[in-house]
Amino acid sequence: MNKKIVTLIIVILISFCFLSIVVADNTTNDDNKTTDHDKTIDKDNPTDNNQTTDKNKTDNKPKNNYILAKGNGNYIAFSDGFIGFILDYSKPPASSGDEFKHVSTSTVGNSNTLKLAIIECFKQNSANQIEKIIADFVKTGSSSTPVGASVAASHEKISDHEVVKINDNVEGVFDFEVLKSVSGNESDYFAYKVSFKTIDDSKKDTNNATSAINTPNIPNATNITNITPPIDNETNATLLNNMYDYFALLANALYDSWKPIIDMLINGYLMFINTLEEFLNLFKDFIKEIHTLVDVLEKLLEMLGLIWETLDGILKILCMILTVLEQLLNLIGYIFEVIVGLITTIISILQQILGLLSGLINFIIDIINQIMSLIQASLKFLKSSGNLLINTIENAVIIITSFVIITIGAFIYNRIRKIY
């Protein structure tokens, strides 16, 4: 349900006891005056003056009652009667029919600065430059205009519903909200709604009081500022009309005093709902992240399994390589043992051959010695027989000895040659 309607119903229930006194008398005149006062309460839309169109706006809304954009660009009107300024220039602006939802202005960090800037635009009669000024604040956080200087010097905290004195005769009723894009594809908008009414003590013509106030040039929307209609002095002619004015003023006072509280309660409820939605969205995202983490862990375990299988294969290959190396080392050791045994055998054979040669040489030397001894003995015998015979025998012995030595040398040479 529209927040404005809920607020009006609650205020009407509270002030019903006061209004019932004058409802029965002067029905036609009272109905007209009630309509006049309702205009200052209900017609807070500076962009559309057609109440019938406002009532029928719900026909154009989707089933979930989202707020619709009523134009294209950075500065447009919306179906709830607010006028919005783009907040994120990195995203495309809204187009007519785009869906938005109401959120608290506290979601925007510089919301108080933007509220002060909007109010100062009306107080300094710069509403016709409001689009440029607010764009400066959104982009840079400040403005080089007099409005920017006033905002920089002010430390006032502005609520979402604020009644501000514009000049000596007129005060403005400002409402602020942030319109968040439902799809998220378009930028969010900072929106405001303002209506003007005369200060009650002045009793002056409202048209004269508001004539000096420039209204902003709003594209894609009807540019009409709601102004309290002139007060008909003729209605004060009777006491009953004075009483009605008093009670109507009291009803307006009750409305003005209760509306911020009710707005705060409704905004708190909407903030709670939005916070709950965001919490649910965060919880859904958390569950999705958990599922994603589980999937990642499963893939990690699969990768670890593959790595383990690969490591197992590598370890088996290393075992095979070590086994081959062990067998190769065993083979090399066996070869070294065979070589060492062969060398030992060769040395032993050489030692036996040398021993045999040494024995053979000793044997030959013994035979030669014995032959020489026999020859000497024979020579001694022959010397005794005669010199001639001795000479003959000596020559024969020399020849025989030479023959024996040559024979033995040839025999030894042949044996040695056969061995090698």
Phi and psi in degrees as a GROMACS rama.xvg file:
@    title "Ramachandran Plot"
@    xaxis  label "Phi"
@    yaxis  label "Psi"
@TYPE xy
-62.339  134.39  ASN-2
-59.4745  -37.8158  LYS-3
-63.5372  -40.4889  LYS-4
-68.0521  -41.8573  ILE-5
-60.5791  -45.5711  VAL-6
-60.7167  -45.1518  THR-7
-63.241  -40.2414  LEU-8
-63.4645  -42.9871  ILE-9
-65.2509  -42.0603  ILE-10
-65.7081  -40.1272  VAL-11
-62.1072  -41.3886  ILE-12
-63.6401  -37.9064  LEU-13
-69.8097  -40.1951  ILE-14
-95.7553  10.8468  SER-15
-60.9035  -38.3496  PHE-16
-63.3306  -29.7275  CYS-17
-79.4092  -38.3282  PHE-18
-76.1213  -24.3541  LEU-19
-65.0976  -18.7321  SER-20
-67.5968  -37.9303  ILE-21
-106.747  -0.450908  VAL-22
-68.1512  -33.7074  VAL-23
-75.6047  -22.4571  ALA-24
-104.157  141.45  ASP-25
53.4128  61.0513  ASN-26
-60.1195  -45.9324  THR-27
-64.6527  -47.9185  THR-28
-64.7634  -41.1279  ASN-29
-66.264  -37.9167  ASP-30
-62.6829  -41.142  ASP-31
-64.0914  -41.5552  ASN-32
-70.7329  -35.0191  LYS-33
-62.0847  -38.5728  THR-34
-63.3879  -39.1773  THR-35
-63.8913  -42.6756  ASP-36
-71.7564  -35.7762  HIS-37
-61.9971  -28.7225  ASP-38
-63.3938  -34.5128  LYS-39
-76.0994  -18.1703  THR-40
-96.985  -45.106  ILE-41
-93.9732  -34.5169  ASP-42
-86.7495  75.4675  LYS-43
-97.5926  15.1199  ASP-44
-98.0592  110.365  ASN-45
-80.9087  2.72654  PRO-46
-114.456  -8.92483  THR-47
-151.004  120.795  ASP-48
-99.9434  4.91272  ASN-49
-98.8019  103.181  ASN-50
-67.1763  -34.3535  GLN-51
-62.1344  -40.6928  THR-52
-63.0199  -38.7276  THR-53
-62.8378  -39.7609  ASP-54
-67.1299  -31.4708  LYS-55
-89.0493  0.570036  ASN-56
-64.4067  -29.3591  LYS-57
-63.6051  -21.7724  THR-58
-67.1091  -26.817  ASP-59
-90.0064  -6.18231  ASN-60
-85.3729  153.458  LYS-61
-71.7128  174.771  PRO-62
-63.3245  -29.5295  LYS-63
-86.5853  10.0017  ASN-64
58.9915  35.8641  ASN-65
-70.349  157.351  TYR-66
-84.9053  135.795  ILE-67
-104.208  141.408  LEU-68
-73.2106  140.385  ALA-69
-115.235  39.3113  LYS-70
170.891  -178.292  GLY-71
-121.53  138.764  ASN-72
128.373  -169.891  GLY-73
-85.4828  -14.8384  ASN-74
-140.279  97.1937  TYR-75
-137.578  167.296  ILE-76
-95.2704  160.909  ALA-77
-128.07  163.663  PHE-78
-69.248  -14.9986  SER-79
-89.4194  7.91203  ASP-80
91.4298  -1.13771  GLY-81
-91.2529  158.522  PHE-82
-113.214  131.991  ILE-83
-120.014  149.107  GLY-84
-113.692  137.732  PHE-85
-63.4798  142.706  ILE-86
-108.958  -23.3844  LEU-87
-129.107  103.144  ASP-88
-78.0251  -4.88621  TYR-89
-81.1656  -13.1065  SER-90
-108.775  156.93  LYS-91
-68.68  149.805  PRO-92
-72.1194  168.422  PRO-93
-72.3111  154.292  ALA-94
-115.438  160.409  SER-95
-58.3551  128.823  SER-96
96.185  -8.76912  GLY-97
-64.2529  146.722  ASP-98
-97.1854  137.374  GLU-99
-135.384  159.497  PHE-100
-128.358  148.632  LYS-101
-76.1936  131.041  HIS-102
-133.458  164.739  VAL-103
-68.6923  150.921  SER-104
-68.4891  -15.3347  THR-105
-66.5953  -14.0322  SER-106
-73.6051  -12.2239  THR-107
-106.102  125.813  VAL-108
-62.6204  -37.4862  GLY-109
-103.285  31.7388  ASN-110
-63.4751  -38.328  SER-111
-64.4546  -37.9158  ASN-112
-63.9449  -42.3912  THR-113
-65.7621  -38.5224  LEU-114
-62.4721  -46.8156  LYS-115
-59.8859  -39.8581  LEU-116
-64.7055  -42.2106  ALA-117
-64.1375  -45.3977  ILE-118
-63.9088  -42.7012  ILE-119
-64.7674  -31.799  GLU-120
-59.3326  -39.1713  CYS-121
-78.309  -37.2264  PHE-122
-67.6806  -34.1288  LYS-123
-96.049  13.4519  GLN-124
57.7733  38.141  ASN-125
-116.798  28.5807  SER-126
-65.5907  -24.3846  ALA-127
-72.4645  -11.9664  ASN-128
-110.323  13.7362  GLN-129
-62.9319  -35.1869  ILE-130
-63.0528  -47.5319  GLU-131
-64.6434  -42.2995  LYS-132
-64.7322  -46.7641  ILE-133
-66.3262  -35.6873  ILE-134
-61.7161  -38.8262  ALA-135
-62.0476  -43.7207  ASP-136
-66.1344  -38.4661  PHE-137
-67.1194  -41.2888  VAL-138
-78.8154  -42.3505  LYS-139
-118.226  -12.6304  THR-140
86.2632  1.15001  GLY-141
-154.773  175.6  SER-142
-146.411  143.64  SER-143
-82.904  2.43793  SER-144
-83.4626  167.384  THR-145
-57.2343  -32.1114  PRO-146
-61.4583  -43.1506  VAL-147
-62.0094  -39.6464  GLY-148
-64.5036  -40.1666  ALA-149
-66.2293  -41.1137  SER-150
-65.5527  -40.8073  VAL-151
-64.9385  -32.4261  ALA-152
-83.8396  -13.3563  ALA-153
-93.4959  140.848  SER-154
-119.873  20.5487  HIS-155
-75.4313  140.592  GLU-156
-94.8062  125.914  LYS-157
-107.347  130.558  ILE-158
-85.4344  177.513  SER-159
-71.2025  -18.786  ASP-160
-127.41  120.219  HIS-161
-141.23  134.547  GLU-162
-104.853  121.057  VAL-163
-125.359  137.462  VAL-164
-78.7335  117.419  LYS-165
-82.1615  -47.7713  ILE-166
-150.343  -166.091  ASN-167
-65.6097  -22.4136  ASP-168
-112.938  -17.8805  ASN-169
-128.904  139.957  VAL-170
-124.261  147.943  GLU-171
-109.831  139.674  GLY-172
-103.186  111.562  VAL-173
-107.218  136.524  PHE-174
-125.44  139.197  ASP-175
-127.195  149.206  PHE-176
-158.558  165.298  GLU-177
-112.923  129.661  VAL-178
-103.532  113.379  LEU-179
-95.003  132.108  LYS-180
-64.9103  130.179  SER-181
-69.0753  -43.7344  VAL-182
-76.3308  -26.0162  SER-183
82.3075  -3.53035  GLY-184
-81.7364  -25.3527  ASN-185
-103.777  162.624  GLU-186
-69.1272  151.872  SER-187
-74.6962  162.738  ASP-188
-127.965  140.709  TYR-189
-96.0136  119.719  PHE-190
-119.131  152.875  ALA-191
-140.288  160.453  TYR-192
-141.509  135.356  LYS-193
-137.415  142.501  VAL-194
-134.645  153.367  SER-195
-116.157  145.411  PHE-196
-146.983  154.241  LYS-197
-73.1034  152.135  THR-198
-72.6837  129.277  ILE-199
-58.2832  -32.9224  ASP-200
-74.2649  -17.9839  ASP-201
-76.9371  -36.8635  SER-202
53.9207  38.4174  LYS-203
-108.875  166.39  LYS-204
-64.4249  123.331  ASP-205
-63.7526  -35.7066  THR-206
-60.5507  -39.9501  ASN-207
-69.3382  -33.8698  ASN-208
-70.226  -32.6368  ALA-209
-102.28  3.97932  THR-210
-67.7024  -24.3855  SER-211
-88.4001  2.27053  ALA-212
-97.5214  118.348  ILE-213
-76.9065  139.586  ASN-214
-100.846  143.898  THR-215
-67.9638  147.895  PRO-216
-82.9273  101.817  ASN-217
-99.8709  114.201  ILE-218
-70.4282  150.735  PRO-219
63.3378  21.412  ASN-220
-151.738  157.267  ALA-221
-75.0384  127.115  THR-222
-96.6745  78.0732  ASN-223
-129.428  123.496  ILE-224
-90.5659  129.802  THR-225
-70.6549  124.9  ASN-226
-126.95  137.682  ILE-227
-64.0968  128.151  THR-228
-64.144  157.205  PRO-229
-56.5977  145.583  PRO-230
-83.4643  126.022  ILE-231
-82.4617  108.814  ASP-232
-65.6051  -21.1825  ASN-233
-69.1691  -22.4832  GLU-234
-73.1933  -11.3062  THR-235
-88.4179  10.6288  ASN-236
-69.4753  -30.1052  ALA-237
-113.647  158.719  THR-238
-66.1772  -34.9131  LEU-239
-64.1588  -41.2662  LEU-240
-66.4798  -36.7831  ASN-241
-62.5839  -41.8201  ASN-242
-62.7008  -40.3318  MET-243
-62.1762  -43.2757  TYR-244
-60.6219  -39.0367  ASP-245
-63.2013  -48.5526  TYR-246
-68.9614  -34.0757  PHE-247
-64.033  -42.0403  ALA-248
-62.7924  -39.2273  LEU-249
-63.8855  -39.4262  LEU-250
-62.9029  -42.3263  ALA-251
-62.816  -39.3965  ASN-252
-64.371  -42.8965  ALA-253
-60.9712  -42.1769  LEU-254
-61.6141  -47.091  TYR-255
-64.3716  -31.8922  ASP-256
-79.3551  -34.4001  SER-257
-87.1661  -27.7669  TRP-258
-60.3886  -42.4254  LYS-259
-60.8704  -37.9309  PRO-260
-65.9102  -45.5596  ILE-261
-66.3193  -41.0131  ILE-262
-59.6134  -40.6927  ASP-263
-63.9556  -42.3427  MET-264
-64.0934  -43.9187  LEU-265
-66.7611  -42.5802  ILE-266
-62.929  -39.499  ASN-267
-62.7272  -41.5109  GLY-268
-63.8311  -44.1028  TYR-269
-64.4934  -39.1562  LEU-270
-62.8789  -40.0179  MET-271
-62.7805  -44.0367  PHE-272
-63.0077  -45.3551  ILE-273
-63.4846  -40.636  ASN-274
-63.2395  -41.373  THR-275
-63.8073  -41.6077  LEU-276
-62.2404  -44.1429  GLU-277
-64.0289  -37.8208  GLU-278
-63.3863  -43.3559  PHE-279
-63.6176  -40.6653  LEU-280
-63.5417  -40.7823  ASN-281
-63.989  -39.2848  LEU-282
-65.5513  -40.948  PHE-283
-61.8384  -44.1074  LYS-284
-62.27  -37.2835  ASP-285
-63.8805  -43.5457  PHE-286
-62.4047  -41.7552  ILE-287
-62.0303  -40.7259  LYS-288
-64.5946  -38.1052  GLU-289
-62.2918  -45.8424  ILE-290
-61.0725  -42.0563  HIS-291
-62.3132  -41.4475  THR-292
-63.4744  -41.52  LEU-293
-62.6155  -43.5098  VAL-294
-61.2768  -40.9457  ASP-295
-64.1479  -41.3266  VAL-296
-63.8682  -40.0411  LEU-297
-61.6756  -45.0809  GLU-298
-63.1991  -36.8256  LYS-299
-64.809  -41.8734  LEU-300
-64.1533  -40.1861  LEU-301
-61.6175  -42.492  GLU-302
-64.6259  -38.9696  MET-303
-64.4238  -38.1692  LEU-304
-61.3382  -44.8626  GLY-305
-63.3306  -40.3578  LEU-306
-63.8494  -40.0409  ILE-307
-64.4797  -42.9142  TRP-308
-61.6347  -41.6439  GLU-309
-63.3582  -43.3915  THR-310
-64.0249  -38.308  LEU-311
-62.1607  -43.4428  ASP-312
-62.5985  -41.076  GLY-313
-63.737  -41.9327  ILE-314
-63.2092  -40.6067  LEU-315
-62.8303  -42.2799  LYS-316
-61.7238  -42.0452  ILE-317
-62.6772  -39.4941  LEU-318
-62.0221  -44.122  CYS-319
-61.893  -42.0317  MET-320
-62.8421  -42.1541  ILE-321
-64.2989  -38.7823  LEU-322
-63.3448  -43.8277  THR-323
-62.5824  -42.1343  VAL-324
-62.831  -38.7573  LEU-325
-63.6107  -44.8118  GLU-326
-63.1153  -39.2184  GLN-327
-64.1178  -41.4558  LEU-328
-65.1702  -38.6931  LEU-329
-62.7738  -41.2333  ASN-330
-64.0962  -43.4214  LEU-331
-62.4392  -40.3321  ILE-332
-63.3223  -40.8367  GLY-333
-63.5342  -41.7982  TYR-334
-61.9696  -42.6674  ILE-335
-62.0875  -39.8059  PHE-336
-63.2488  -42.4769  GLU-337
-62.4821  -43.5838  VAL-338
-62.3946  -44.6275  ILE-339
-62.1219  -41.8761  VAL-340
-64.2183  -40.0167  GLY-341
-64.9879  -43.4747  LEU-342
-62.1476  -41.3427  ILE-343
-62.489  -40.3592  THR-344
-65.6743  -43.454  THR-345
-61.4953  -43.367  ILE-346
-62.1352  -41.1691  ILE-347
-63.6039  -42.5661  SER-348
-63.0062  -43.0373  ILE-349
-61.726  -40.8726  LEU-350
-61.8342  -41.7966  GLN-351
-64.4873  -41.2392  GLN-352
-63.2733  -44.1836  ILE-353
-63.2968  -37.8825  LEU-354
-64.2215  -41.9837  GLY-355
-63.3793  -44.9319  LEU-356
-62.0064  -40.8386  LEU-357
-62.635  -41.2243  SER-358
-65.0641  -41.5884  GLY-359
-64.7426  -42.4753  LEU-360
-64.5184  -41.8833  ILE-361
-62.4397  -40.0791  ASN-362
-62.2846  -46.7031  PHE-363
-62.4931  -40.8412  ILE-364
-63.3848  -38.4874  ILE-365
-63.9382  -42.4655  ASP-366
-63.6112  -43.4336  ILE-367
-61.5503  -42.7299  ILE-368
-61.023  -42.7564  ASN-369
-64.7876  -40.6152  GLN-370
-64.7917  -41.4512  ILE-371
-63.611  -38.099  MET-372
-63.7639  -41.4935  SER-373
-64.2065  -40.2348  LEU-374
-64.9886  -43.7776  ILE-375
-61.8417  -40.0046  GLN-376
-65.1575  -39.7314  ALA-377
-66.985  -38.7755  SER-378
-65.3483  -42.2131  LEU-379
-59.2271  -39.4114  LYS-380
-68.8824  -40.3098  PHE-381
-70.6168  -33.1919  LEU-382
-59.3872  -32.6306  LYS-383
-73.5331  -23.4856  SER-384
-86.101  -28.8015  SER-385
152.25  153.228  GLY-386
-71.2432  -37.3102  ASN-387
-64.8691  -47.3361  LEU-388
-62.4943  -35.7047  LEU-389
-63.6313  -45.7142  ILE-390
-61.7541  -41.0424  ASN-391
-63.0013  -45.0777  THR-392
-65.9516  -39.4503  ILE-393
-60.3588  -43.723  GLU-394
-63.071  -39.9951  ASN-395
-65.3731  -40.0117  ALA-396
-64.808  -41.863  VAL-397
-61.7277  -42.5604  ILE-398
-64.3139  -45.9223  ILE-399
-62.9138  -42.7394  ILE-400
-61.5687  -43.6662  THR-401
-61.0454  -42.2992  SER-402
-62.3906  -42.1302  PHE-403
-64.8278  -43.5217  VAL-404
-62.4065  -44.0038  ILE-405
-61.7402  -41.2335  ILE-406
-62.4504  -47.4759  THR-407
-63.2521  -41.8121  ILE-408
-61.6278  -41.1701  GLY-409
-63.9327  -39.5609  ALA-410
-63.1455  -45.6729  PHE-411
-64.4312  -40.9357  ILE-412
-61.396  -43.7056  TYR-413
-63.571  -40.7763  ASN-414
-64.4256  -43.9737  ARG-415
-64.8024  -40.2012  ILE-416
-64.694  -36.2139  ARG-417
-68.5775  -35.2422  LYS-418
-65.4445  -45.7198  ILE-419
